[in-house]
């Protein structure tokens, strides 16, 4: 039986290029953890960044071949909030922005 690995592409710096889900395949914790690590690294590199879920999906995650697809970004953000790395800000117009938690 051939292995069905979801990882595609590669980067010299991270040795990881992205995640592509496969139909009928159960999502792996490793995929979720990789997405979480990528967002945490982005926030470390861009400490003033703040954006909506859509903006994060489009701009914070790697583009083109390394772009994460179908990984539940909202769940990844919830995990980062639970770890104390990210805060959620609800604006009066109903938009929700996520940003790095400023250490107190």
SVG drawing of the C-alpha trace seen along z (x, -y; Angstrom):
<svg xmlns="http://www.w3.org/2000/svg" viewBox="-21 -50 39 52">
<polyline fill="none" stroke="black" stroke-width="0.4" points="0.0,0.0 1.3,-3.4 1.6,-6.1 -0.6,-9.1 1.5,-12.0 0.0,-15.4 3.2,-17.4 4.2,-19.0 7.1,-21.1 10.0,-22.1 11.9,-25.1 15.5,-25.0 14.9,-27.1 12.0,-25.1 12.2,-21.9 8.5,-22.4 6.5,-23.8 2.8,-23.4 -0.1,-21.1 -2.4,-19.8 -5.4,-17.8 -6.4,-14.6 -10.0,-13.5 -10.9,-10.7 -7.8,-11.2 -8.1,-12.1 -6.5,-15.4 -3.3,-14.8 -2.1,-16.6 1.2,-17.3 -0.7,-19.3 -2.4,-21.4 0.9,-21.8 2.8,-22.9 0.1,-25.6 0.3,-26.7 4.1,-27.0 4.0,-29.0 1.5,-31.5 3.6,-31.7 6.8,-32.4 4.9,-35.0 3.9,-36.8 7.4,-36.7 8.7,-38.2 5.9,-40.8 5.0,-41.7 2.7,-44.6 0.6,-42.5 -3.1,-42.3 -5.7,-41.0 -9.0,-39.3 -9.4,-35.5 -9.6,-36.1 -6.5,-38.4 -4.5,-35.9 -5.5,-33.1 -4.5,-35.2 -1.4,-37.1 0.1,-35.6 0.4,-32.1 3.0,-31.3 1.8,-31.9 1.8,-29.7 3.3,-26.2 3.7,-26.5 0.2,-27.9 -1.8,-26.0 -5.1,-24.8 -8.0,-23.5 -6.2,-23.6 -8.8,-25.1 -7.1,-28.5 -9.8,-29.5 -9.0,-26.4 -5.3,-27.1 -5.9,-30.7 -8.0,-29.3 -5.1,-27.1 -2.7,-30.1 -5.2,-32.1 -5.3,-29.2 -1.5,-29.2 -1.5,-32.9 0.3,-33.9 -2.6,-35.6 -5.5,-37.8 -8.8,-38.3 -10.2,-41.9 -13.9,-42.4 -14.6,-45.8 -17.9,-47.7 -18.5,-47.0 -18.5,-43.2 -15.1,-42.5 -12.7,-40.3 -9.0,-41.0 -6.2,-38.7 -2.9,-40.0 0.1,-38.9 -0.4,-39.2 1.8,-41.9 3.6,-40.6 2.7,-42.4"/>
</svg>
